[in-house]
Amino acid sequence: VTILKGLNLDIEAGEMVAIIGQSGSGKSTLMKIITGYVNPDIGQVEVCGEKIASNAIDYKKNIGYLPEHNPLYLDMYVKEYLTHIAELYGIKDTQRAVAEVVEKTGLTPEKHKIIRQLSKGYRQRVGLAQAIIHNPKVLILDEPTTGLDPNQIIEIRQLIADFGKRHTVLFSTHILQEVEAICQKAVLIDKGNIILELNEDEISIERLEREF
């Protein structure tokens, strides 16, 4: 089965870009290819001047990734888990990195808890924390607010928007209000093809609903 077909996409440094489309349109596959978890049959991906085929380690250092199904170690404590992630990235001062990301993602009240005890909103914060702990140049988020209640959606959206002020963010979503609220570009995918790209001044709920 061909998932993506002749897809070409350029994202500028510092842009907040939403990938939108129906289930099965190819959004998650696109993100897995960009992050290096899936190899494309043809074509090439370049992130921050690095091509994954030539230097996978340096390529992936530039990227933070939160998949749709947040892969947490549920029996670890929050600080223990984030310390483990920091060590995997080779961060020298892990204690400082963990303290900074805990504060940045609003995890301070929950940092001494076992992840299994957290609400879904706080688990999502932990997932976001592991994605940004190494201060990546590019953050990729697959449906980051799926399954959250309205208050949690607003909180996670604000965290993403804050990170996007200094970094490039690419995320998929079904929530069109998110696209209008925080994005500089929206890319609509259908059956593996890009059928529409909208710049910031072209993005509106009415336009997105009409095209979606």
C-alpha positions as a Markdown table, in Angstrom:
| # | Residue | x | y | z |
|---|---|---|---|---|
| 1 | Val | 0.0 | 0.0 | 0.0 |
| 2 | Thr | 1.4 | 3.4 | -1.0 |
| 3 | Ile | 0.9 | 5.8 | 1.9 |
| 4 | Leu | 2.5 | 9.0 | 0.7 |
| 5 | Lys | 2.7 | 10.0 | -3.0 |
| 6 | Gly | 5.2 | 12.5 | -4.4 |
| 7 | Leu | 4.8 | 14.7 | -1.3 |
| 8 | Asn | 7.0 | 17.8 | -1.1 |
| 9 | Leu | 7.1 | 20.0 | 1.9 |
| 10 | Asp | 9.3 | 22.9 | 3.0 |
| 11 | Ile | 9.2 | 24.2 | 6.5 |
| 12 | Glu | 11.1 | 27.3 | 7.5 |
| 13 | Ala | 13.1 | 27.6 | 10.8 |
| 14 | Gly | 10.8 | 28.9 | 13.6 |
| 15 | Glu | 7.5 | 28.1 | 11.9 |
| 16 | Met | 4.6 | 26.5 | 13.7 |
| 17 | Val | 3.0 | 24.1 | 11.2 |
| 18 | Ala | -0.1 | 22.0 | 11.5 |
| 19 | Ile | -0.6 | 18.8 | 9.5 |
| 20 | Ile | -4.3 | 18.1 | 9.2 |
| 21 | Gly | -6.3 | 15.4 | 7.4 |
| 22 | Gln | -8.7 | 12.6 | 8.0 |
| 23 | Ser | -7.7 | 9.3 | 9.7 |
| 24 | Gly | -5.6 | 7.3 | 7.3 |
| 25 | Ser | -4.5 | 10.3 | 5.2 |
| 26 | Gly | -0.8 | 9.7 | 6.0 |
| 27 | Lys | -0.1 | 12.2 | 8.8 |
| 28 | Ser | 1.5 | 9.8 | 11.2 |
| 29 | Thr | 3.5 | 8.1 | 8.5 |
| 30 | Leu | 4.9 | 11.4 | 7.4 |
| 31 | Met | 6.0 | 12.2 | 10.9 |
| 32 | Lys | 7.6 | 8.8 | 11.4 |
| 33 | Ile | 9.6 | 9.3 | 8.2 |
| 34 | Ile | 10.7 | 12.8 | 9.3 |
| 35 | Thr | 11.8 | 11.5 | 12.7 |
| 36 | Gly | 13.6 | 8.6 | 11.1 |
| 37 | Tyr | 11.5 | 5.8 | 12.6 |
| 38 | Val | 10.3 | 4.8 | 9.1 |
| 39 | Asn | 12.4 | 4.8 | 6.0 |
| 40 | Pro | 10.8 | 6.0 | 2.8 |
| 41 | Asp | 11.0 | 3.8 | -0.3 |
| 42 | Ile | 12.1 | 6.8 | -2.3 |
| 43 | Gly | 12.8 | 10.5 | -1.6 |
| 44 | Gln | 14.9 | 12.3 | 0.9 |
| 45 | Val | 14.2 | 14.2 | 4.2 |
| 46 | Glu | 16.6 | 16.9 | 5.4 |
| 47 | Val | 16.3 | 18.5 | 8.8 |
| 48 | Cys | 18.6 | 21.4 | 9.8 |
| 49 | Gly | 21.0 | 20.6 | 7.0 |
| 50 | Glu | 21.3 | 16.9 | 7.9 |
| 51 | Lys | 20.2 | 14.0 | 5.9 |
| 52 | Ile | 19.3 | 10.9 | 7.9 |
| 53 | Ala | 20.8 | 8.5 | 5.4 |
| 54 | Ser | 24.2 | 10.1 | 5.9 |
| 55 | Asn | 24.3 | 10.8 | 9.6 |
| 56 | Ala | 21.4 | 9.4 | 11.6 |
| 57 | Ile | 22.7 | 10.3 | 15.1 |
| 58 | Asp | 23.4 | 14.0 | 14.3 |
| 59 | Tyr | 20.1 | 14.1 | 12.4 |
| 60 | Lys | 18.0 | 12.8 | 15.3 |
| 61 | Lys | 19.7 | 15.1 | 17.8 |
| 62 | Asn | 17.9 | 18.0 | 16.2 |
| 63 | Ile | 14.5 | 16.5 | 16.7 |
| 64 | Gly | 12.1 | 16.0 | 19.7 |
| 65 | Tyr | 9.2 | 13.6 | 19.1 |
| 66 | Leu | 6.0 | 12.8 | 20.9 |
| 67 | Pro | 4.1 | 10.0 | 19.1 |
| 68 | Glu | 0.3 | 9.8 | 19.2 |
| 69 | His | 0.5 | 7.0 | 21.8 |
| 70 | Asn | 2.7 | 8.4 | 24.5 |
| 71 | Pro | 5.3 | 5.7 | 25.2 |
| 72 | Leu | 6.0 | 6.2 | 28.9 |
| 73 | Tyr | 7.5 | 3.8 | 31.5 |
| 74 | Leu | 4.5 | 3.8 | 33.8 |
| 75 | Asp | 6.3 | 2.3 | 36.8 |
| 76 | Met | 9.0 | 5.0 | 36.9 |
| 77 | Tyr | 8.8 | 8.2 | 38.9 |
| 78 | Val | 8.5 | 11.4 | 36.8 |
| 79 | Lys | 12.0 | 12.7 | 37.7 |
| 80 | Glu | 13.5 | 9.2 | 37.4 |
| 81 | Tyr | 12.1 | 8.8 | 33.9 |
| 82 | Leu | 13.2 | 12.3 | 32.7 |
| 83 | Thr | 16.7 | 11.7 | 34.2 |
| 84 | His | 16.8 | 8.5 | 32.2 |
| 85 | Ile | 15.9 | 10.3 | 29.0 |
| 86 | Ala | 18.4 | 13.1 | 29.6 |
| 87 | Glu | 21.1 | 10.4 | 30.0 |
| 88 | Leu | 20.1 | 8.8 | 26.7 |
| 89 | Tyr | 20.6 | 12.1 | 25.0 |
| 90 | Gly | 24.0 | 12.5 | 26.6 |
| 91 | Ile | 23.1 | 15.6 | 28.6 |
| 92 | Lys | 26.0 | 16.3 | 31.0 |
| 93 | Asp | 24.1 | 18.2 | 33.7 |
| 94 | Thr | 21.0 | 15.9 | 33.9 |
| 95 | Gln | 19.8 | 17.4 | 37.2 |
| 96 | Arg | 19.6 | 20.9 | 35.8 |
| 97 | Ala | 18.0 | 19.7 | 32.6 |
| 98 | Val | 15.3 | 17.8 | 34.4 |
| 99 | Ala | 14.7 | 20.7 | 36.8 |
| 100 | Glu | 14.3 | 23.1 | 33.9 |
| 101 | Val | 12.0 | 20.9 | 31.9 |
| 102 | Val | 9.8 | 20.1 | 34.9 |
| 103 | Glu | 9.3 | 23.8 | 35.6 |
| 104 | Lys | 8.7 | 24.6 | 31.9 |
| 105 | Thr | 6.0 | 21.9 | 31.5 |
| 106 | Gly | 4.3 | 22.5 | 34.8 |
| 107 | Leu | 5.2 | 19.2 | 36.3 |
| 108 | Thr | 6.5 | 20.5 | 39.6 |
| 109 | Pro | 3.5 | 19.3 | 41.7 |
| 110 | Glu | 3.8 | 15.8 | 40.2 |
| 111 | Lys | 7.5 | 15.3 | 39.9 |
| 112 | His | 7.8 | 12.9 | 42.8 |
| 113 | Lys | 4.9 | 10.7 | 41.6 |
| 114 | Ile | 5.0 | 7.4 | 39.7 |
| 115 | Ile | 3.8 | 8.1 | 36.2 |
| 116 | Arg | 1.1 | 5.5 | 36.5 |
| 117 | Gln | -0.6 | 7.7 | 39.1 |
| 118 | Leu | -0.8 | 10.7 | 36.9 |
| 119 | Ser | -3.9 | 12.0 | 35.0 |
| 120 | Lys | -3.8 | 11.8 | 31.2 |
| 121 | Gly | -3.1 | 15.5 | 31.1 |
| 122 | Tyr | 0.0 | 15.2 | 33.3 |
| 123 | Arg | 1.2 | 12.1 | 31.4 |
| 124 | Gln | 1.0 | 14.2 | 28.2 |
| 125 | Arg | 3.1 | 16.8 | 29.9 |
| 126 | Val | 5.7 | 14.2 | 30.8 |
| 127 | Gly | 5.7 | 13.1 | 27.2 |
| 128 | Leu | 6.2 | 16.6 | 26.0 |
| 129 | Ala | 9.0 | 17.1 | 28.6 |
| 130 | Gln | 10.9 | 14.1 | 27.2 |
| 131 | Ala | 10.5 | 15.5 | 23.7 |
| 132 | Ile | 12.0 | 18.9 | 24.6 |
| 133 | Ile | 14.5 | 18.0 | 27.4 |
| 134 | His | 17.5 | 18.1 | 25.0 |
| 135 | Asn | 16.3 | 21.5 | 23.5 |
| 136 | Pro | 15.8 | 20.2 | 20.0 |
| 137 | Lys | 15.7 | 22.6 | 17.0 |
| 138 | Val | 12.6 | 20.8 | 15.7 |
| 139 | Leu | 9.6 | 19.5 | 17.7 |
| 140 | Ile | 7.3 | 16.9 | 16.1 |
| 141 | Leu | 4.0 | 16.1 | 17.9 |
| 142 | Asp | 1.5 | 13.6 | 16.6 |
| 143 | Glu | -2.0 | 14.4 | 17.9 |
| 144 | Pro | -0.7 | 15.9 | 21.2 |
| 145 | Thr | -4.1 | 16.8 | 22.6 |
| 146 | Thr | -6.1 | 13.7 | 21.6 |
| 147 | Gly | -8.3 | 12.4 | 24.5 |
| 148 | Leu | -7.7 | 15.4 | 26.8 |
| 149 | Asp | -10.4 | 17.4 | 28.4 |
| 150 | Pro | -11.0 | 21.1 | 27.4 |
| 151 | Asn | -8.9 | 22.6 | 30.2 |
| 152 | Gln | -6.0 | 20.1 | 29.5 |
| 153 | Ile | -6.2 | 20.9 | 25.8 |
| 154 | Ile | -5.8 | 24.6 | 26.5 |
| 155 | Glu | -2.8 | 24.0 | 28.8 |
| 156 | Ile | -1.0 | 21.7 | 26.4 |
| 157 | Arg | -1.7 | 24.0 | 23.5 |
| 158 | Gln | -0.1 | 26.9 | 25.5 |
| 159 | Leu | 3.0 | 24.8 | 26.2 |
| 160 | Ile | 3.4 | 24.0 | 22.5 |
| 161 | Ala | 2.9 | 27.7 | 21.6 |
| 162 | Asp | 5.5 | 28.8 | 24.1 |
| 163 | Phe | 8.1 | 26.3 | 22.7 |
| 164 | Gly | 7.2 | 27.4 | 19.2 |
| 165 | Lys | 8.3 | 31.0 | 19.9 |
| 166 | Arg | 11.9 | 29.8 | 19.8 |
| 167 | His | 11.8 | 26.6 | 17.7 |
| 168 | Thr | 10.3 | 24.9 | 14.7 |
| 169 | Val | 7.2 | 22.9 | 15.6 |
| 170 | Leu | 5.3 | 20.4 | 13.4 |
| 171 | Phe | 2.2 | 18.8 | 14.8 |
| 172 | Ser | -0.9 | 16.9 | 13.6 |
| 173 | Thr | -4.3 | 17.6 | 14.9 |
| 174 | His | -8.0 | 17.2 | 14.2 |
| 175 | Ile | -8.8 | 20.3 | 16.3 |
| 176 | Leu | -9.1 | 23.2 | 13.8 |
| 177 | Gln | -9.3 | 25.8 | 16.6 |
| 178 | Glu | -5.7 | 24.9 | 17.5 |
| 179 | Val | -4.6 | 25.5 | 13.9 |
| 180 | Glu | -6.1 | 29.0 | 13.8 |
| 181 | Ala | -4.9 | 29.9 | 17.3 |
| 182 | Ile | -1.1 | 29.1 | 17.1 |
| 183 | Cys | 0.0 | 28.2 | 13.6 |
| 184 | Gln | 1.9 | 30.1 | 10.9 |
| 185 | Lys | 1.1 | 27.4 | 8.3 |
| 186 | Ala | -1.5 | 24.6 | 7.8 |
| 187 | Val | -0.9 | 21.7 | 5.4 |
| 188 | Leu | -3.9 | 19.6 | 4.5 |
| 189 | Ile | -3.2 | 16.0 | 3.4 |
| 190 | Asp | -5.6 | 13.6 | 1.8 |
| 191 | Lys | -4.8 | 10.1 | 0.6 |
| 192 | Gly | -1.0 | 10.7 | 0.8 |
| 193 | Asn | -1.1 | 14.0 | -1.1 |
| 194 | Ile | -0.8 | 17.6 | 0.0 |
| 195 | Ile | -3.9 | 19.2 | -1.4 |
| 196 | Leu | -3.6 | 22.6 | 0.2 |
| 197 | Glu | -1.1 | 24.8 | 2.0 |
| 198 | Leu | -2.3 | 27.9 | 3.9 |
| 199 | Asn | -0.1 | 30.6 | 5.3 |
| 200 | Glu | -0.9 | 32.4 | 8.5 |
| 201 | Asp | -3.0 | 35.2 | 7.0 |
| 202 | Glu | -5.1 | 32.6 | 5.0 |
| 203 | Ile | -5.9 | 30.4 | 8.1 |
| 204 | Ser | -9.4 | 30.6 | 9.4 |
| 205 | Ile | -11.9 | 28.2 | 10.9 |
| 206 | Glu | -14.3 | 28.8 | 8.1 |
| 207 | Arg | -11.6 | 28.1 | 5.4 |
| 208 | Leu | -10.4 | 25.0 | 7.3 |
| 209 | Glu | -13.9 | 23.6 | 7.8 |
| 210 | Arg | -14.6 | 24.1 | 4.1 |
| 211 | Glu | -11.5 | 22.3 | 2.9 |
| 212 | Phe | -11.2 | 19.6 | 5.7 |
